């Protein structure tokens, strides 16, 4: 495993735990889809800072360029996350935390590929 991959997994795991934690604390007080969005928004900062400083510290792009690209990448990941989350939660009736966990795993792969090959291009 490369150092970049290790840091991507560590930062991604930390951001995912942040997302799950926010969701767990809020999903009974609001629509689960809104709690998912809130978790995403808070985890975004954790994710960008960690990836910029650790996972892709040798990025050839400026911080501003990386932030803009990563925002697009993260929003694409969130769109697939929310779609899968809603299908699992509303369509299949899975428990909210299980549906979110499955959606986060799927979106992580998509986000890694887009981050590595575009947002933090080397």
N, CA, C and O atoms as a GROMACS GRO file, in nm:
protein
  488
    1UNK      N    1   0.085  -0.117   0.000
    1UNK     CA    2   0.000   0.000   0.000
    1UNK      C    3   0.090   0.124   0.000
    1UNK      O    4   0.182   0.135   0.080
    2UNK      N    5   0.061   0.215  -0.091
    2UNK     CA    6   0.139   0.338  -0.098
    2UNK      C    7   0.103   0.430   0.019
    2UNK      O    8  -0.001   0.415   0.082
    3UNK      N    9   0.192   0.524   0.045
    3UNK     CA   10   0.168   0.621   0.152
    3UNK      C   11   0.043   0.704   0.121
    3UNK      O   12  -0.037   0.731   0.209
    4UNK      N   13   0.028   0.742  -0.006
    4UNK     CA   14  -0.089   0.819  -0.046
    4UNK      C   15  -0.218   0.742  -0.020
    4UNK      O   16  -0.316   0.799   0.028
    5UNK      N   17  -0.217   0.614  -0.052
    5UNK     CA   18  -0.336   0.532  -0.028
    5UNK      C   19  -0.364   0.519   0.121
    5UNK      O   20  -0.479   0.526   0.164
    6UNK      N   21  -0.259   0.500   0.201
    6UNK     CA   22  -0.276   0.492   0.346
    6UNK      C   23  -0.343   0.619   0.399
    6UNK      O   24  -0.441   0.612   0.473
    7UNK      N   25  -0.288   0.735   0.360
    7UNK     CA   26  -0.344   0.860   0.409
    7UNK      C   27  -0.485   0.882   0.357
    7UNK      O   28  -0.570   0.935   0.429
    8UNK      N   29  -0.511   0.843   0.232
    8UNK     CA   30  -0.646   0.858   0.179
    8UNK      C   31  -0.744   0.779   0.264
    8UNK      O   32  -0.851   0.828   0.299
    9UNK      N   33  -0.708   0.655   0.298
    9UNK     CA   34  -0.796   0.571   0.380
    9UNK      C   35  -0.812   0.629   0.520
    9UNK      O   36  -0.923   0.628   0.575
   10UNK      N   37  -0.703   0.679   0.579
   10UNK     CA   38  -0.710   0.736   0.714
   10UNK      C   39  -0.796   0.863   0.716
   10UNK      O   40  -0.882   0.879   0.802
   11UNK      N   41  -0.772   0.952   0.621
   11UNK     CA   42  -0.849   1.076   0.615
   11UNK      C   43  -0.994   1.045   0.579
   11UNK      O   44  -1.087   1.098   0.641
   12UNK      N   45  -1.014   0.959   0.480
   12UNK     CA   46  -1.149   0.921   0.441
   12UNK      C   47  -1.225   0.856   0.555
   12UNK      O   48  -1.344   0.883   0.575
   13UNK      N   49  -1.155   0.770   0.631
   13UNK     CA   50  -1.218   0.706   0.746
   13UNK      C   51  -1.257   0.807   0.852
   13UNK      O   52  -1.365   0.797   0.911
   14UNK      N   53  -1.170   0.904   0.876
   14UNK     CA   54  -1.200   1.009   0.974
   14UNK      C   55  -1.318   1.093   0.929
   14UNK      O   56  -1.406   1.125   1.009
   15UNK      N   57  -1.319   1.130   0.801
   15UNK     CA   58  -1.431   1.208   0.748
   15UNK      C   59  -1.560   1.127   0.752
   15UNK      O   60  -1.666   1.181   0.785
   16UNK      N   61  -1.552   0.998   0.720
   16UNK     CA   62  -1.672   0.912   0.723
   16UNK      C   63  -1.725   0.900   0.866
   16UNK      O   64  -1.846   0.904   0.887
   17UNK      N   65  -1.636   0.886   0.963
   17UNK     CA   66  -1.679   0.879   1.103
   17UNK      C   67  -1.741   1.011   1.147
   17UNK      O   68  -1.838   1.012   1.223
   18UNK      N   69  -1.686   1.122   1.100
   18UNK     CA   70  -1.745   1.253   1.129
   18UNK      C   71  -1.885   1.260   1.071
   18UNK      O   72  -1.979   1.302   1.139
   19UNK      N   73  -1.899   1.219   0.945
   19UNK     CA   74  -2.028   1.219   0.876
   19UNK      C   75  -2.128   1.131   0.951
   19UNK      O   76  -2.241   1.172   0.978
   20UNK      N   77  -2.086   1.009   0.984
   20UNK     CA   78  -2.174   0.917   1.058
   20UNK      C   79  -2.211   0.971   1.195
   20UNK      O   80  -2.326   0.958   1.238
   21UNK      N   81  -2.115   1.033   1.264
   21UNK     CA   82  -2.142   1.088   1.396
   21UNK      C   83  -2.245   1.199   1.393
   21UNK      O   84  -2.338   1.202   1.474
   22UNK      N   85  -2.229   1.291   1.298
   22UNK     CA   86  -2.327   1.400   1.284
   22UNK      C   87  -2.464   1.341   1.250
   22UNK      O   88  -2.565   1.383   1.305
   23UNK      N   89  -2.465   1.245   1.158
   23UNK     CA   90  -2.591   1.182   1.119
   23UNK      C   91  -2.657   1.114   1.240
   23UNK      O   92  -2.777   1.131   1.264
   24UNK      N   93  -2.579   1.038   1.316
   24UNK     CA   94  -2.633   0.966   1.431
   24UNK      C   95  -2.694   1.061   1.533
   24UNK      O   96  -2.795   1.030   1.596
   25UNK      N   97  -2.633   1.177   1.549
   25UNK     CA   98  -2.682   1.275   1.646
   25UNK      C   99  -2.805   1.352   1.598
   25UNK      O  100  -2.878   1.409   1.679
   26UNK      N  101  -2.828   1.356   1.467
   26UNK     CA  102  -2.933   1.444   1.415
   26UNK      C  103  -3.047   1.375   1.341
   26UNK      O  104  -3.152   1.436   1.322
   27UNK      N  105  -3.030   1.251   1.298
   27UNK     CA  106  -3.130   1.192   1.208
   27UNK      C  107  -3.267   1.168   1.273
   27UNK      O  108  -3.366   1.149   1.202
   28UNK      N  109  -3.274   1.168   1.405
   28UNK     CA  110  -3.405   1.152   1.470
   28UNK      C  111  -3.475   1.286   1.488
   28UNK      O  112  -3.593   1.290   1.525
   29UNK      N  113  -3.404   1.396   1.464
   29UNK     CA  114  -3.460   1.530   1.483
   29UNK      C  115  -3.497   1.598   1.352
   29UNK      O  116  -3.557   1.706   1.352
   30UNK      N  117  -3.462   1.535   1.240
   30UNK     CA  118  -3.491   1.593   1.108
   30UNK      C  119  -3.503   1.479   1.008
   30UNK      O  120  -3.476   1.364   1.042
   31UNK      N  121  -3.542   1.510   0.889
   31UNK     CA  122  -3.546   1.407   0.785
   31UNK      C  123  -3.408   1.345   0.770
   31UNK      O  124  -3.308   1.416   0.769
   32UNK      N  125  -3.401   1.213   0.759
   32UNK     CA  126  -3.269   1.148   0.746
   32UNK      C  127  -3.187   1.202   0.628
   32UNK      O  128  -3.065   1.210   0.636
   33UNK      N  129  -3.254   1.238   0.519
   33UNK     CA  130  -3.182   1.293   0.404
   33UNK      C  131  -3.116   1.426   0.438
   33UNK      O  132  -3.007   1.456   0.388
   34UNK      N  133  -3.181   1.507   0.522
   34UNK     CA  134  -3.120   1.634   0.566
   34UNK      C  135  -3.006   1.610   0.664
   34UNK      O  136  -2.905   1.680   0.661
   35UNK      N  137  -3.022   1.513   0.751
   35UNK     CA  138  -2.914   1.477   0.844
   35UNK      C  139  -2.792   1.427   0.766
   35UNK      O  140  -2.679   1.455   0.803
   36UNK      N  141  -2.817   1.354   0.658
   36UNK     CA  142  -2.708   1.308   0.572
   36UNK      C  143  -2.636   1.427   0.510
   36UNK      O  144  -2.513   1.431   0.506
   37UNK      N  145  -2.711   1.525   0.462
   37UNK     CA  146  -2.652   1.644   0.401
   37UNK      C  147  -2.572   1.724   0.505
   37UNK      O  148  -2.463   1.773   0.474
   38UNK      N  149  -2.624   1.737   0.626
   38UNK     CA  150  -2.552   1.807   0.732
   38UNK      C  151  -2.421   1.736   0.764
   38UNK      O  152  -2.317   1.799   0.778
   39UNK      N  153  -2.427   1.604   0.775
   39UNK     CA  154  -2.305   1.526   0.800
   39UNK      C  155  -2.203   1.545   0.690
   39UNK      O  156  -2.083   1.557   0.717
   40UNK      N  157  -2.250   1.547   0.566
   40UNK     CA  158  -2.161   1.571   0.452
   40UNK      C  159  -2.094   1.707   0.464
   40UNK      O  160  -1.972   1.718   0.446
   41UNK      N  161  -2.169   1.810   0.493
   41UNK     CA  162  -2.115   1.945   0.499
   41UNK      C  163  -2.004   1.957   0.604
   41UNK      O  164  -1.902   2.020   0.579
   42UNK      N  165  -2.025   1.898   0.718
   42UNK     CA  166  -1.925   1.906   0.825
   42UNK      C  167  -1.804   1.820   0.790
   42UNK      O  168  -1.690   1.861   0.814
   43UNK      N  169  -1.827   1.701   0.736
   43UNK     CA  170  -1.717   1.612   0.700
   43UNK      C  171  -1.635   1.666   0.582
   43UNK      O  172  -1.519   1.629   0.566
   44UNK      N  173  -1.694   1.752   0.500
   44UNK     CA  174  -1.623   1.807   0.385
   44UNK      C  175  -1.495   1.879   0.429
   44UNK      O  176  -1.389   1.860   0.369
   45UNK      N  177  -1.505   1.961   0.532
   45UNK     CA  178  -1.387   2.034   0.580
   45UNK      C  179  -1.278   1.941   0.631
   45UNK      O  180  -1.160   1.962   0.602
   46UNK      N  181  -1.317   1.839   0.704
   46UNK     CA  182  -1.222   1.738   0.754
   46UNK      C  183  -1.154   1.671   0.635
   46UNK      O  184  -1.033   1.653   0.633
   47UNK      N  185  -1.235   1.634   0.538
   47UNK     CA  186  -1.185   1.562   0.422
   47UNK      C  187  -1.089   1.647   0.339
   47UNK      O  188  -0.980   1.602   0.305
   48UNK      N  189  -1.129   1.769   0.305
   48UNK     CA  190  -1.042   1.851   0.220
   48UNK      C  191  -0.909   1.879   0.289
   48UNK      O  192  -0.803   1.862   0.228
   49UNK      N  193  -0.914   1.923   0.413
   49UNK     CA  194  -0.790   1.956   0.484
   49UNK      C  195  -0.698   1.834   0.492
   49UNK      O  196  -0.578   1.845   0.466
   50UNK      N  197  -0.753   1.720   0.529
   50UNK     CA  198  -0.670   1.600   0.541
   50UNK      C  199  -0.613   1.554   0.408
   50UNK      O  200  -0.496   1.518   0.400
   51UNK      N  201  -0.694   1.556   0.304
   51UNK     CA  202  -0.644   1.512   0.174
   51UNK      C  203  -0.539   1.609   0.119
   51UNK      O  204  -0.438   1.566   0.062
   52UNK      N  205  -0.563   1.737   0.135
   52UNK     CA  206  -0.467   1.836   0.083
   52UNK      C  207  -0.334   1.828   0.158
   52UNK      O  208  -0.228   1.836   0.097
   53UNK      N  209  -0.340   1.811   0.290
   53UNK     CA  210  -0.219   1.811   0.371
   53UNK      C  211  -0.150   1.675   0.381
   53UNK      O  212  -0.030   1.668   0.405
   54UNK      N  213  -0.225   1.566   0.362
   54UNK     CA  214  -0.168   1.433   0.383
   54UNK      C  215  -0.174   1.342   0.261
   54UNK      O  216  -0.071   1.296   0.212
   55UNK      N  217  -0.294   1.317   0.210
   55UNK     CA  218  -0.311   1.220   0.102
   55UNK      C  219  -0.246   1.265  -0.027
   55UNK      O  220  -0.182   1.185  -0.096
   56UNK      N  221  -0.261   1.392  -0.059
   56UNK     CA  222  -0.213   1.445  -0.186
   56UNK      C  223  -0.125   1.568  -0.164
   56UNK      O  224  -0.140   1.669  -0.231
   57UNK      N  225  -0.034   1.557  -0.067
   57UNK     CA  226   0.048   1.673  -0.031
   57UNK      C  227   0.142   1.716  -0.143
   57UNK      O  228   0.193   1.828  -0.141
   58UNK      N  229   0.164   1.629  -0.240
   58UNK     CA  230   0.250   1.664  -0.353
   58UNK      C  231   0.169   1.712  -0.474
   58UNK      O  232   0.218   1.709  -0.587
   59UNK      N  233   0.046   1.757  -0.449
   59UNK     CA  234  -0.040   1.804  -0.558
   59UNK      C  235   0.025   1.919  -0.632
   59UNK      O  236   0.089   2.005  -0.573
   60UNK      N  237   0.008   1.918  -0.764
   60UNK     CA  238   0.065   2.023  -0.848
   60UNK      C  239  -0.032   2.140  -0.865
   60UNK      O  240   0.000   2.237  -0.934
   61UNK      N  241  -0.148   2.132  -0.805
   61UNK     CA  242  -0.249   2.237  -0.817
   61UNK      C  243  -0.242   2.329  -0.696
   61UNK      O  244  -0.196   2.289  -0.588
   62UNK      N  245  -0.290   2.452  -0.714
   62UNK     CA  246  -0.297   2.545  -0.601
   62UNK      C  247  -0.406   2.500  -0.504
   62UNK      O  248  -0.490   2.416  -0.539
   63UNK      N  249  -0.403   2.555  -0.384
   63UNK     CA  250  -0.506   2.522  -0.286
   63UNK      C  251  -0.645   2.561  -0.339
   63UNK      O  252  -0.740   2.486  -0.325
   64UNK      N  253  -0.655   2.678  -0.400
   64UNK     CA  254  -0.783   2.724  -0.454
   64UNK      C  255  -0.835   2.633  -0.564
   64UNK      O  256  -0.954   2.599  -0.568
   65UNK      N  257  -0.746   2.593  -0.654
   65UNK     CA  258  -0.786   2.502  -0.762
   65UNK      C  259  -0.827   2.368  -0.704
   65UNK      O  260  -0.929   2.312  -0.744
   66UNK      N  261  -0.747   2.316  -0.611
   66UNK     CA  262  -0.781   2.188  -0.548
   66UNK      C  263  -0.914   2.196  -0.474
   66UNK      O  264  -0.994   2.102  -0.480
   67UNK      N  265  -0.939   2.307  -0.404
   67UNK     CA  266  -1.063   2.323  -0.330
   67UNK      C  267  -1.182   2.322  -0.425
   67UNK      O  268  -1.282   2.254  -0.398
   68UNK      N  269  -1.174   2.396  -0.534
   68UNK     CA  270  -1.283   2.398  -0.630
   68UNK      C  271  -1.307   2.262  -0.693
   68UNK      O  272  -1.421   2.217  -0.704
   69UNK      N  273  -1.200   2.197  -0.732
   69UNK     CA  274  -1.214   2.064  -0.792
   69UNK      C  275  -1.264   1.963  -0.690
   69UNK      O  276  -1.348   1.879  -0.721
   70UNK      N  277  -1.211   1.971  -0.567
   70UNK     CA  278  -1.254   1.877  -0.465
   70UNK      C  279  -1.400   1.898  -0.429
   70UNK      O  280  -1.471   1.802  -0.400
   71UNK      N  281  -1.445   2.023  -0.429
   71UNK     CA  282  -1.586   2.050  -0.402
   71UNK      C  283  -1.674   1.981  -0.506
   71UNK      O  284  -1.775   1.920  -0.472
   72UNK      N  285  -1.635   1.990  -0.633
   72UNK     CA  286  -1.710   1.922  -0.739
   72UNK      C  287  -1.705   1.771  -0.718
   72UNK      O  288  -1.807   1.702  -0.730
   73UNK      N  289  -1.585   1.720  -0.688
   73UNK     CA  290  -1.568   1.577  -0.664
   73UNK      C  291  -1.654   1.531  -0.546
   73UNK      O  292  -1.724   1.430  -0.554
   74UNK      N  293  -1.647   1.607  -0.437
   74UNK     CA  294  -1.723   1.571  -0.316
   74UNK      C  295  -1.873   1.579  -0.341
   74UNK      O  296  -1.949   1.493  -0.294
   75UNK      N  297  -1.916   1.680  -0.413
   75UNK     CA  298  -2.060   1.692  -0.444
   75UNK      C  299  -2.107   1.578  -0.532
   75UNK      O  300  -2.219   1.529  -0.516
   76UNK      N  301  -2.023   1.534  -0.626
   76UNK     CA  302  -2.058   1.417  -0.708
   76UNK      C  303  -2.068   1.292  -0.619
   76UNK      O  304  -2.159   1.211  -0.635
   77UNK      N  305  -1.974   1.279  -0.525
   77UNK     CA  306  -1.979   1.168  -0.430
   77UNK      C  307  -2.102   1.176  -0.342
   77UNK      O  308  -2.166   1.074  -0.314
   78UNK      N  309  -2.137   1.297  -0.298
   78UNK     CA  310  -2.255   1.312  -0.215
   78UNK      C  311  -2.382   1.282  -0.293
   78UNK      O  312  -2.476   1.223  -0.239
   79UNK      N  313  -2.387   1.321  -0.420
   79UNK     CA  314  -2.505   1.292  -0.502
   79UNK      C  315  -2.527   1.141  -0.512
   79UNK      O  316  -2.640   1.093  -0.497
   80UNK      N  317  -2.420   1.066  -0.537
   80UNK     CA  318  -2.436   0.920  -0.543
   80UNK      C  319  -2.467   0.864  -0.404
   80UNK      O  320  -2.546   0.771  -0.391
   81UNK      N  321  -2.404   0.921  -0.300
   81UNK     CA  322  -2.432   0.879  -0.163
   81UNK      C  323  -2.580   0.897  -0.130
   81UNK      O  324  -2.645   0.805  -0.081
   82UNK      N  325  -2.633   1.016  -0.158
   82UNK     CA  326  -2.772   1.046  -0.123
   82UNK      C  327  -2.869   0.958  -0.202
   82UNK      O  328  -2.970   0.912  -0.149
   83UNK      N  329  -2.838   0.934  -0.329
   83UNK     CA  330  -2.924   0.849  -0.411
   83UNK      C  331  -2.926   0.706  -0.357
   83UNK      O  332  -3.033   0.648  -0.340
   84UNK      N  333  -2.810   0.651  -0.330
   84UNK     CA  334  -2.804   0.515  -0.276
   84UNK      C  335  -2.867   0.509  -0.138
   84UNK      O  336  -2.941   0.416  -0.106
   85UNK      N  337  -2.839   0.610  -0.055
   85UNK     CA  338  -2.897   0.617   0.078
   85UNK      C  339  -3.050   0.614   0.071
   85UNK      O  340  -3.114   0.537   0.143
   86UNK      N  341  -3.107   0.698  -0.015
   86UNK     CA  342  -3.253   0.704  -0.027
   86UNK      C  343  -3.311   0.573  -0.080
   86UNK      O  344  -3.416   0.528  -0.033
   87UNK      N  345  -3.244   0.511  -0.176
   87UNK     CA  346  -3.292   0.383  -0.229
   87UNK      C  347  -3.291   0.274  -0.121
   87UNK      O  348  -3.386   0.197  -0.109
   88UNK      N  349  -3.183   0.270  -0.044
   88UNK     CA  350  -3.173   0.169   0.061
   88UNK      C  351  -3.269   0.197   0.177
   88UNK      O  352  -3.331   0.106   0.230
   89UNK      N  353  -3.280   0.324   0.215
   89UNK     CA  354  -3.365   0.362   0.327
   89UNK      C  355  -3.513   0.355   0.291
   89UNK      O  356  -3.591   0.287   0.357
   90UNK      N  357  -3.551   0.424   0.186
   90UNK     CA  358  -3.693   0.433   0.148
   90UNK      C  359  -3.739   0.316   0.063
   90UNK      O  360  -3.851   0.267   0.078
   91UNK      N  361  -3.651   0.271  -0.029
   91UNK     CA  362  -3.690   0.164  -0.120
   91UNK      C  363  -3.684   0.025  -0.059
   91UNK      O  364  -3.776  -0.056  -0.076
   92UNK      N  365  -3.575  -0.003   0.013
   92UNK     CA  366  -3.558  -0.136   0.072
   92UNK      C  367  -3.588  -0.141   0.221
   92UNK      O  368  -3.595  -0.249   0.279
   93UNK      N  369  -3.607  -0.025   0.282
   93UNK     CA  370  -3.643  -0.021   0.423
   93UNK      C  371  -3.530  -0.058   0.519
   93UNK      O  372  -3.556  -0.101   0.631
   94UNK      N  373  -3.405  -0.041   0.475
   94UNK     CA  374  -3.293  -0.069   0.565
   94UNK      C  375  -3.290   0.034   0.678
   94UNK      O  376  -3.337   0.147   0.659
   95UNK      N  377  -3.235  -0.002   0.793
   95UNK     CA  378  -3.218   0.098   0.900
   95UNK      C  379  -3.129   0.212   0.850
   95UNK      O  380  -3.039   0.192   0.769
   96UNK      N  381  -3.155   0.331   0.900
   96UNK     CA  382  -3.088   0.451   0.850
   96UNK      C  383  -2.936   0.443   0.858
   96UNK      O  384  -2.868   0.475   0.761
   97UNK      N  385  -2.881   0.400   0.971
   97UNK     CA  386  -2.735   0.395   0.984
   97UNK      C  387  -2.674   0.293   0.889
   97UNK      O  388  -2.567   0.318   0.833
   98UNK      N  389  -2.737   0.180   0.869
   98UNK     CA  390  -2.687   0.079   0.776
   98UNK      C  391  -2.693   0.131   0.632
   98UNK      O  392  -2.599   0.112   0.555
   99UNK      N  393  -2.802   0.196   0.597
   99UNK     CA  394  -2.817   0.253   0.462
   99UNK      C  395  -2.708   0.358   0.437
   99UNK      O  396  -2.649   0.363   0.329
  100UNK      N  397  -2.682   0.443   0.536
  100UNK     CA  398  -2.580   0.545   0.520
  100UNK      C  399  -2.442   0.484   0.510
  100UNK      O  400  -2.362   0.527   0.427
  101UNK      N  401  -2.412   0.386   0.590
  101UNK     CA  402  -2.281   0.321   0.584
  101UNK      C  403  -2.256   0.261   0.446
  101UNK      O  404  -2.148   0.279   0.390
  102UNK      N  405  -2.353   0.192   0.390
  102UNK     CA  406  -2.339   0.134   0.256
  102UNK      C  407  -2.319   0.244   0.152
  102UNK      O  408  -2.236   0.229   0.062
  103UNK      N  409  -2.393   0.353   0.164
  103UNK     CA  410  -2.381   0.463   0.069
  103UNK      C  411  -2.244   0.530   0.079
  103UNK      O  412  -2.186   0.569  -0.022
  104UNK      N  413  -2.192   0.544   0.201
  104UNK     CA  414  -2.060   0.604   0.220
  104UNK      C  415  -1.950   0.519   0.158
  104UNK      O  416  -1.857   0.573   0.099
  105UNK      N  417  -1.959   0.389   0.172
  105UNK     CA  418  -1.858   0.299   0.114
  105UNK      C  419  -1.857   0.313  -0.039
  105UNK      O  420  -1.750   0.322  -0.099
  106UNK      N  421  -1.974   0.315  -0.100
  106UNK     CA  422  -1.981   0.330  -0.245
  106UNK      C  423  -1.921   0.463  -0.289
  106UNK      O  424  -1.839   0.467  -0.381
  107UNK      N  425  -1.961   0.571  -0.224
  107UNK     CA  426  -1.915   0.704  -0.262
  107UNK      C  427  -1.764   0.721  -0.240
  107UNK      O  428  -1.701   0.800  -0.310
  108UNK      N  429  -1.707   0.650  -0.145
  108UNK     CA  430  -1.563   0.661  -0.117
  108UNK      C  431  -1.479   0.619  -0.237
  108UNK      O  432  -1.381   0.686  -0.270
  109UNK      N  433  -1.517   0.512  -0.303
  109UNK     CA  434  -1.443   0.467  -0.421
  109UNK      C  435  -1.447   0.570  -0.531
  109UNK      O  436  -1.345   0.599  -0.594
  110UNK      N  437  -1.563   0.624  -0.556
  110UNK     CA  438  -1.581   0.727  -0.658
  110UNK      C  439  -1.497   0.850  -0.624
  110UNK      O  440  -1.430   0.906  -0.711
  111UNK      N  441  -1.500   0.892  -0.500
  111UNK     CA  442  -1.427   1.011  -0.457
  111UNK      C  443  -1.276   0.990  -0.467
  111UNK      O  444  -1.204   1.081  -0.508
  112UNK      N  445  -1.228   0.871  -0.432
  112UNK     CA  446  -1.084   0.844  -0.443
  112UNK      C  447  -1.038   0.859  -0.587
  112UNK      O  448  -0.938   0.925  -0.614
  113UNK      N  449  -1.109   0.798  -0.678
  113UNK     CA  450  -1.067   0.801  -0.818
  113UNK      C  451  -1.066   0.945  -0.871
  113UNK      O  452  -0.970   0.987  -0.934
  114UNK      N  453  -1.172   1.020  -0.845
  114UNK     CA  454  -1.178   1.158  -0.893
  114UNK      C  455  -1.075   1.247  -0.824
  114UNK      O  456  -1.019   1.336  -0.887
  115UNK      N  457  -1.049   1.223  -0.696
  115UNK     CA  458  -0.949   1.302  -0.623
  115UNK      C  459  -0.810   1.277  -0.678
  115UNK      O  460  -0.735   1.371  -0.704
  116UNK      N  461  -0.776   1.152  -0.697
  116UNK     CA  462  -0.642   1.113  -0.743
  116UNK      C  463  -0.615   1.161  -0.884
  116UNK      O  464  -0.505   1.209  -0.914
  117UNK      N  465  -0.714   1.150  -0.971
  117UNK     CA  466  -0.690   1.177  -1.113
  117UNK      C  467  -0.733   1.316  -1.159
  117UNK      O  468  -0.709   1.354  -1.274
  118UNK      N  469  -0.797   1.393  -1.071
  118UNK     CA  470  -0.839   1.526  -1.115
  118UNK      C  471  -0.821   1.632  -1.007
  118UNK      O  472  -0.745   1.726  -1.028
  119UNK      N  473  -0.889   1.620  -0.894
  119UNK     CA  474  -0.890   1.728  -0.793
  119UNK      C  475  -0.750   1.760  -0.741
  119UNK      O  476  -0.715   1.877  -0.727
  120UNK      N  477  -0.671   1.658  -0.713
  120UNK     CA  478  -0.535   1.676  -0.659
  120UNK      C  479  -0.434   1.620  -0.758
  120UNK      O  480  -0.337   1.557  -0.719
  121UNK      N  481  -0.457   1.643  -0.885
  121UNK     CA  482  -0.372   1.587  -0.991
  121UNK      C  483  -0.225   1.612  -0.963
  121UNK      O  484  -0.185   1.721  -0.922
  122UNK      N  485  -0.147   1.509  -0.986
  122UNK     CA  486  -0.002   1.520  -0.961
  122UNK      C  487   0.071   1.551  -1.089
  122UNK      O  488   0.193   1.564  -1.089
   0.00000   0.00000   0.00000
